[in-house]
Amino acid sequence: MPFSYAKSPRTLTALEVHQQSLRNAQAVFGPLLG
């Protein structure tokens, strides 16, 4: 998922940004943790 909030920060809430960061972390660390 693209970082759309970088283009339009006012359209995302802090919670949505947090959830996106969690998905990014899962995508990175998921395979490493098995």
Backbone as a chain_set.jsonl record, in Angstrom:
{"seq": "MPFSYAKSPRTLTALEVHQQSLRNAQAVFGPLLG", "coords": {"N": [[0.851, -1.201, 0.0], [0.609, 2.159, -0.899], [2.258, 5.142, 0.38], [0.109, 7.158, 0.853], [-0.575, 9.144, 2.586], [1.486, 10.838, 2.68], [1.13, 12.553, 0.662], [-1.346, 13.657, 1.102], [-1.846, 14.558, 3.992], [-3.882, 15.466, 5.606], [-6.066, 13.93, 5.208], [-5.913, 11.61, 6.534], [-6.246, 10.042, 9.7], [-4.596, 9.973, 12.916], [-4.813, 7.419, 13.863], [-5.201, 5.891, 11.567], [-2.765, 6.229, 10.301], [-1.153, 4.989, 12.161], [-2.116, 2.357, 12.012], [-1.368, 1.767, 9.418], [1.395, 1.81, 9.655], [1.724, -0.376, 11.278], [0.948, -2.448, 9.556], [2.963, -2.239, 7.677], [5.152, -2.918, 9.249], [4.519, -5.551, 9.867], [4.68, -6.674, 7.362], [7.367, -6.52, 6.935], [8.653, -7.748, 9.16], [7.257, -10.093, 9.48], [7.971, -12.337, 7.701], [10.546, -12.72, 8.701], [10.172, -13.526, 11.306], [8.907, -15.837, 10.9]], "CA": [[0.0, 0.0, 0.0], [1.436, 3.373, -1.025], [2.189, 6.104, 1.485], [-0.718, 8.244, 0.324], [-0.698, 10.222, 3.564], [2.583, 11.771, 2.451], [0.624, 13.53, -0.302], [-2.522, 14.325, 1.668], [-1.819, 14.2, 5.417], [-5.105, 15.89, 6.289], [-7.143, 12.979, 4.948], [-5.733, 10.45, 7.406], [-6.176, 10.301, 11.139], [-3.415, 9.384, 13.544], [-5.055, 5.984, 13.988], [-4.987, 5.267, 10.264], [-1.32, 6.214, 10.073], [-0.621, 3.966, 13.058], [-2.476, 1.052, 11.46], [-0.555, 1.55, 8.224], [2.75, 1.495, 10.1], [1.678, -1.75, 11.779], [0.927, -3.344, 8.394], [4.3, -2.2, 7.092], [6.034, -3.671, 10.137], [4.179, -6.968, 9.718], [5.169, -7.096, 6.054], [8.823, -6.618, 7.01], [9.108, -8.675, 10.194], [6.515, -11.346, 9.396], [8.811, -13.407, 7.149], [11.725, -12.94, 9.549], [9.744, -14.234, 12.515], [8.33, -17.109, 10.508]], "C": [[0.885, 1.248, 0.0], [1.262, 4.306, 0.157], [1.419, 7.333, 1.02], [-0.786, 9.415, 1.287], [0.446, 11.228, 3.414], [2.128, 12.876, 1.495], [-0.544, 14.318, 0.28], [-2.664, 13.964, 3.141], [-3.123, 14.518, 6.131], [-6.226, 14.879, 6.131], [-7.039, 11.756, 5.845], [-5.675, 10.872, 8.863], [-4.925, 9.647, 11.7], [-3.577, 7.871, 13.645], [-4.783, 5.278, 12.667], [-3.502, 5.185, 9.945], [-0.671, 5.127, 10.912], [-0.895, 2.576, 12.5], [-1.634, 0.747, 10.227], [0.867, 1.168, 8.619], [2.816, 0.069, 10.638], [1.702, -2.735, 10.618], [2.301, -3.388, 7.743], [5.266, -3.03, 7.924], [5.782, -5.168, 9.99], [4.728, -7.5, 8.396], [6.678, -7.309, 6.09], [9.259, -7.73, 7.956], [8.394, -10.022, 10.151], [7.37, -12.498, 8.883], [10.019, -13.722, 8.03], [11.37, -13.761, 10.778], [9.14, -15.597, 12.18], [6.84, -17.09, 10.657]], "O": [[1.802, 1.366, 0.813], [0.246, 4.267, 0.851], [1.991, 8.404, 0.82], [-1.025, 10.549, 0.873], [0.383, 12.333, 3.953], [2.663, 13.984, 1.51], [-0.712, 15.502, -0.013], [-3.514, 13.15, 3.5], [-3.436, 13.905, 7.151], [-7.231, 14.953, 6.838], [-7.969, 10.952, 5.913], [-5.126, 11.919, 9.206], [-4.275, 8.853, 11.02], [-2.603, 7.128, 13.528], [-4.202, 4.193, 12.647], [-3.034, 4.193, 9.386], [0.236, 4.43, 10.457], [-0.015, 1.715, 12.511], [-1.233, -0.397, 10.013], [1.476, 0.301, 7.992], [3.827, -0.616, 10.481], [2.398, -3.748, 10.681], [2.753, -4.446, 7.306], [6.098, -3.758, 7.381], [6.723, -5.961, 9.989], [5.187, -8.64, 8.321], [7.211, -8.159, 5.377], [10.114, -8.549, 7.619], [8.88, -10.994, 10.729], [7.486, -13.526, 9.55], [10.461, -14.87, 8.093], [12.159, -14.587, 11.237], [8.893, -16.411, 13.07], [6.178, -18.087, 10.37]]}, "num_chains": 1, "name": "protein.A"}
